[in-house]
């Protein structure tokens, strides 16, 4: 094969056909997912600094003077609902003495607002719309800003991102080439762009693959299906306590920040009036690490929840309490099955919080690498394309060619059904495009 890719090897003819076929699908995979991946990398990189962004955005109302006296938790909610009428949905108890308690209020029109209350004297220091900058970034990252159906697109993109990494490694494989394998040649032009793309993909490909894989639990089809299978196999969330029933949570009753494995369950409790003082006292007595978030369900027959917020996977803990403060269940990470533990770990690493600052900076570098890969790919395509044409690599015939492509792509399509459906659609479009070009040539 001639060096049309700015530094590719010149292997034998059968391998040359396989190389061109994989290159073709690598091209199409990039065309399909790179715009989404670059958007997700940008927003994901920003979201890694959620804690800092939230603190900066709310500091004017969240910062308080530390004082030893503490008012009653029920007074926090009373003060919050007086300032912003509505139903108290959650109470965030901070881990810093110079930060206010945050009470999220659901108003009559369905909107959510966060009220900041000084725990020393239950004085309201201000309020803000729920979510803020980091929530907006998260909504864009998940594509939910374009509608709930975009969750399906995210699943397709994640599957093709893994295919993109796998085909990229196939194309990178040295095949007797010494230059541009693990280092970048300084010569300007296409060799530099090719090396920049290939070597960046080599070093960052594993992390990008990991990010795509660990993003799948949030997906609508595969994520929900996997969670169901894991739980049915006894590898997921712990079984119900005696004489209690696990129920599917309604939207407003889902335990807050309970993690991927526990976020779709709630515990039934005897209907009663809420005693937040007793709930907080029991939570503190149980030794739940701050910051923790107390969920106050809308339904009086649902248990109150108290969950550790934003910790490493092994620190996850969720306490269910009656509305009078009696502990019904205390669920810790070591009670999860191996499937739930594995995916909780994966998500914690994905979000850059499992291994401290090192974890966060590695994820950030992977996000930067996605942009380097995207921009270098765009530059190479722009320079080599014939004017007015897409310039996709030609599709060579032969069984070895098909085996090379299918051997890489099919396993992902089996594991991720939506990726498989999109592959069938891509094959159909590609076939029609090829037939159209052949007819035009004759």
C-alpha positions in Angstrom: 0.0 0.0 0.0 1.3 3.5 -0.8 1.9 5.9 2.0 -1.5 7.6 1.7 -1.9 8.1 5.4 1.4 10.0 6.0 3.5 7.2 7.4 1.6 4.0 7.2 3.5 0.8 6.5 3.6 -0.9 3.1 2.4 -4.4 4.0 1.5 -7.3 1.7 -1.6 -7.0 -0.4 -4.1 -9.1 1.8 -3.1 -7.0 4.9 -3.2 -3.9 2.8 -6.9 -4.6 2.0 -7.7 -5.3 5.7 -5.8 -2.1 6.7 -7.8 0.0 4.3 -11.1 -1.6 5.4 -10.4 -0.9 9.0 -9.3 2.6 8.2 -12.5 3.1 6.3 -14.6 2.2 9.4 -12.3 4.2 11.6 -13.0 7.1 9.4 -16.8 6.6 9.5 -16.7 6.0 13.3 -14.9 9.3 13.8 -17.2 11.1 11.5 -20.2 9.8 13.6 -18.9 10.3 17.1 -16.1 12.9 17.2 -18.4 15.9 17.4 -20.3 14.3 20.3 -17.1 13.1 21.9 -15.5 16.5 21.7 -18.6 18.1 23.3 -18.6 15.5 26.0 -14.9 15.9 26.6 -15.3 19.6 27.0 -18.2 19.4 29.4 -16.8 16.4 31.2 -13.5 18.2 31.8 -15.4 21.2 33.2 -17.6 18.9 35.4 -14.5 17.4 37.0 -14.3 20.7 38.9 -17.9 20.6 40.1 -17.0 21.1 43.7 -15.0 24.2 43.0 -17.6 25.6 40.6 -20.4 25.1 43.0 -18.5 26.7 45.8 -17.5 29.7 43.7 -21.1 30.1 42.5 -22.7 29.9 45.9 -20.0 31.4 48.1 -21.8 34.8 48.6 -24.8 33.0 50.2 -23.2 29.8 51.5 -20.3 31.3 53.4 -21.1 31.8 57.1 -19.3 32.6 60.3 -18.5 29.4 62.2 -20.3 29.3 65.6 -20.5 26.5 68.2 -24.2 26.8 68.8 -26.6 24.7 66.6 -30.3 25.3 66.1 -32.8 22.5 65.6 -32.8 20.9 62.1 -36.6 21.3 62.0 -36.0 25.1 62.3 -33.8 25.0 59.1 -36.7 23.6 57.1 -39.2 26.0 58.7 -37.0 29.0 57.9 -36.4 27.7 54.3 -40.0 27.1 53.5 -40.9 30.5 55.0 -38.5 32.2 52.7 -39.4 30.1 49.7 -42.9 28.5 50.1 -43.0 24.9 48.9 -42.1 21.4 50.0 -38.7 20.6 51.4 -37.2 17.9 49.2 -33.6 17.5 50.5 -31.4 18.9 53.2 -27.6 19.0 52.6 -25.5 19.0 55.8 -22.1 20.4 55.0 -18.7 19.1 56.1 -17.4 22.6 56.8 -18.4 24.8 59.7 -18.1 27.9 57.5 -20.8 26.7 55.1 -24.6 26.9 55.3 -27.0 24.1 55.3 -28.8 23.8 51.9 -32.5 23.0 51.8 -33.9 22.3 48.3 -37.5 23.5 48.0 -40.0 22.1 45.4 -42.3 25.0 44.6 -46.0 24.7 43.6 -45.0 25.2 39.9 -42.6 22.3 40.0 -39.4 24.4 40.0 -36.7 23.7 42.5 -34.8 26.3 44.5 -32.0 26.0 47.1 -32.3 28.0 50.3 -29.1 28.5 52.4 -29.6 28.5 56.1 -27.1 29.3 58.9 -27.4 26.2 61.2 -26.4 28.2 64.2 -29.5 30.3 64.3 -31.7 29.1 61.3 -31.2 32.4 59.6 -31.7 32.4 55.8 -28.6 33.8 54.1 -30.0 33.6 50.5 -31.4 31.3 47.9 -30.6 30.3 44.3 -32.2 28.2 41.5 -31.3 24.5 41.9 -28.6 23.1 39.7 -26.5 26.1 38.7 -23.6 26.0 36.3 -22.4 22.5 37.1 -25.9 21.0 36.5 -26.2 22.8 33.2 -22.8 21.4 32.2 -24.0 17.9 33.3 -27.2 18.3 31.2 -25.1 19.3 28.1 -22.7 16.4 28.8 -25.5 13.9 28.8 -27.1 15.6 25.8 -30.3 15.7 27.9 -30.5 19.4 27.0 -31.8 18.3 23.6 -34.5 16.0 25.1 -34.8 12.7 26.9 -34.4 10.7 23.7 -30.8 11.9 23.4 -29.9 9.3 26.0 -30.1 6.8 23.2 -27.7 8.8 21.2 -25.2 8.8 24.1 -25.4 5.0 24.2 -24.7 4.8 20.5 -21.8 7.3 20.7 -20.2 5.4 23.7 -20.3 2.1 21.7 -18.8 3.7 18.6 -16.2 5.5 20.7 -14.9 2.1 21.9 -14.9 0.9 18.3 -13.0 4.0 17.4 -10.3 3.2 20.0 -10.1 -0.5 18.9 -9.8 0.3 15.2 -7.3 3.0 16.0 -5.0 0.5 17.8 -5.2 -1.7 14.7 -4.2 1.1 12.5 -1.4 2.2 14.9 0.2 -1.2 15.1 3.8 -0.7 13.9 4.1 -3.3 11.1 7.8 -2.8 10.6 7.4 1.0 10.9 9.8 2.7 13.4 9.0 6.4 13.0 5.9 7.8 14.6 5.1 4.8 16.8 5.6 6.0 20.3 7.1 9.5 19.6 6.0 12.3 17.3 8.2 13.4 14.4 8.9 17.1 14.5 8.6 17.5 10.7 5.8 19.8 9.8 2.9 18.6 7.6 1.0 15.4 7.3 3.6 13.2 9.0 3.5 15.4 12.1 -0.3 15.4 12.1 -0.4 11.7 11.6 2.0 11.0 14.4 0.3 13.5 16.7 -3.0 11.7 16.1 -1.6 8.1 16.4 0.7 8.6 19.4 -2.0 10.6 21.3 -4.4 7.8 20.6 -1.9 5.3 21.9 -1.3 7.0 25.2 -4.9 8.2 25.8 -6.9 5.5 24.0 -7.2 3.2 27.1 -8.5 6.0 29.3 -10.9 7.2 26.5 -12.1 3.6 26.1 -12.6 3.4 29.9 -14.6 6.6 30.0 -16.9 5.4 27.2 -17.3 2.0 28.9 -18.0 3.4 32.4 -20.5 5.9 30.9 -22.7 3.1 29.8 -24.5 2.5 33.2 -26.3 5.9 32.7 -27.6 4.8 29.3 -31.3 4.2 28.8 -31.2 0.7 27.2 -28.0 -1.0 28.2 -27.7 0.6 31.6 -31.2 -0.2 32.7 -30.9 -3.7 31.3 -27.5 -4.4 33.0 -28.8 -3.1 36.3 -31.7 -5.5 36.1 -29.6 -8.5 35.2 -27.0 -7.7 37.9 -29.7 -7.5 40.6 -31.5 -10.6 39.4 -28.2 -12.5 39.6 -27.6 -11.4 43.2 -24.6 -9.3 42.2 -26.1 -5.9 42.7 -27.7 -4.0 45.5 -28.2 -5.9 48.8 -31.4 -7.8 49.5 -34.2 -6.2 51.4 -34.2 -6.2 55.2 -36.6 -8.5 56.9 -40.3 -7.5 56.8 -39.6 -4.6 54.4 -40.2 -4.2 50.7 -37.9 -2.7 48.1 -40.1 -0.6 45.8 -39.4 1.2 42.6 -39.0 4.8 43.5 -41.2 7.6 42.1 -39.3 10.5 40.7 -39.4 12.6 43.8 -38.9 9.7 46.1 -35.6 8.4 44.7 -32.8 8.4 47.3 -30.6 11.4 46.5 -26.9 10.8 45.6 -27.2 7.1 46.5 -25.1 6.0 43.6 -25.8 4.0 40.5 -26.7 0.8 42.2 -29.1 2.2 44.8 -30.5 5.2 42.9 -33.7 3.5 41.7 -34.9 2.0 45.0 -36.7 3.3 48.1 -37.9 1.7 51.2 -41.4 1.5 52.5 -42.1 2.9 55.9 -45.2 3.4 58.1 -46.9 6.7 57.4 -46.2 9.3 60.0 -45.3 12.9 60.6 -41.8 14.0 59.9 -39.5 14.6 62.8 -36.4 16.0 61.2 -34.7 16.6 64.5 -34.8 12.9 65.3 -33.7 12.0 61.7 -30.6 14.2 61.9 -29.8 13.0 65.4 -30.0 9.3 64.3 -27.9 10.0 61.2 -25.2 11.7 63.3 -25.3 8.9 65.9 -24.9 6.4 63.1 -21.6 8.2 62.2 -22.5 9.0 58.6 -19.7 11.1 57.1 -20.3 14.6 56.1 -21.3 16.1 53.7 -24.5 14.0 53.6 -27.8 14.6 51.9 -31.1 13.8 53.6 -33.9 13.0 51.2 -37.5 13.9 52.3 -39.9 11.9 50.1 -43.2 13.5 49.0 -45.1 10.3 50.0 -45.6 9.8 53.7 -45.2 6.0 53.4 -41.7 6.3 52.1 -38.6 6.1 54.2 -36.3 9.1 54.7 -32.8 8.6 53.3 -29.4 9.9 54.3 -26.6 9.4 51.8 -22.9 10.3 51.7 -22.3 12.8 49.0 -19.5 12.5 46.3 -17.1 10.1 47.9 -15.0 7.2 46.7 -16.9 4.0 45.8 -15.9 2.1 48.9 -17.1 5.0 51.1 -20.7 4.9 49.8 -23.3 4.6 52.5 -27.0 5.0 52.5 -29.2 5.0 55.6 -33.0 4.5 55.5 -35.0 5.9 58.4 -38.6 6.2 59.5 -39.9 9.7 59.5 -39.5 9.5 63.3 -35.8 8.8 63.0 -35.6 5.0 63.6 -33.0 3.3 61.3 -34.6 0.8 59.0 -31.5 -0.2 57.0 -27.9 0.9 56.8 -26.4 0.0 53.5 -22.7 0.2 52.9 -20.5 -0.5 49.9 -19.3 -3.8 51.2 -22.9 -5.1 51.1 -23.1 -4.6 47.3 -22.6 -7.5 45.0 -19.5 -7.7 42.8 -21.4 -6.3 39.8 -22.6 -3.2 41.7 -19.2 -2.6 43.3 -17.4 -2.8 40.0 -19.6 -0.3 38.4 -19.7 2.0 41.3 -15.9 2.0 41.2 -16.0 2.6 37.5 -18.3 5.6 37.8 -16.2 7.1 40.7 -13.1 6.9 38.5 -15.0 8.3 35.6 -16.0 11.3 37.6 -12.5 11.8 38.9 -13.2 11.3 42.6 -12.0 7.8 43.3 -8.3 8.4 43.7 -8.1 12.1 44.6 -6.4 14.8 42.5 -4.4 12.3 40.4 -7.6 10.7 39.3 -9.1 14.0 38.3 -6.0 15.2 36.3 -5.7 11.9 34.4 -9.4 12.2 33.4 -8.8 15.9 32.4 -5.8 14.9 30.3 -8.0 12.3 28.5 -10.5 15.0 27.8 -7.8 17.2 26.3 -6.6 14.2 24.3 -10.0 13.8 22.7 -9.7 17.4 21.4 -6.1 16.7 20.1 -7.4 13.6 18.3 -10.4 15.4 16.9 -8.5 18.4 15.7 -5.7 16.4 14.2 -8.1 14.1 12.4 -10.0 17.1 11.0 -6.7 18.7 9.8 -5.6 15.5 8.1 -9.0 15.0 6.4 -9.1 18.6 5.3 -5.7 18.4 3.7 -6.2 15.2 1.8 -9.8 15.5 0.7 -10.6 16.0 -3.0 -12.5 19.2 -3.4 -16.2 18.8 -2.9 -15.9 15.1 -1.8 -16.1 13.3 1.5 -12.8 11.5 0.8 -13.6 8.3 2.7 -11.0 5.5 2.2 -12.1 3.1 -0.5 -13.8 -0.2 0.5 -11.5 -3.1 -0.8 -13.2 -6.5 -1.4 -12.3 -9.9 0.0 -13.2 -12.2 2.9 -10.1 -11.3 4.9 -11.1 -7.7 4.7 -14.5 -8.4 6.0 -13.1 -10.6 8.8 -10.7 -7.8 9.9 -13.6 -5.3 10.2 -16.2 -7.6 11.7 -13.7 -9.1 14.2 -13.3 -5.7 15.7 -16.8 -4.3 15.4 -19.1 -7.2 16.0 -18.2 -7.9 19.6 -19.2 -4.4 20.6 -22.4 -4.7 18.6 -23.4 -7.9 20.5 -22.7 -6.4 23.9 -24.3 -3.0 23.1 -27.5 -3.6 21.0 -28.0 0.1 20.1 -24.5 0.2 18.6 -25.4 -2.9 16.6 -28.6 -1.3 15.3 -26.6 1.8 14.3 -24.0 -0.5 12.6 -26.7 -2.1 10.4 -27.9 1.4 9.5 -24.3 2.5 8.7 -23.7 -0.6 6.5 -27.0 0.0 4.6 -26.0 3.6 4.0 -22.5 2.6 3.0 -23.8 0.0 0.6 -26.2 2.4 -1.0 -23.4 5.0 -1.3 -21.1 2.4 -2.9 -23.7 1.2 -5.4 -24.6 4.8 -6.3 -20.9 5.6 -7.1 -20.5 2.5 -9.2 -23.6 3.2 -11.2 -22.4 6.8 -11.7 -19.0 5.6 -12.9 -20.6 3.4 -15.5 
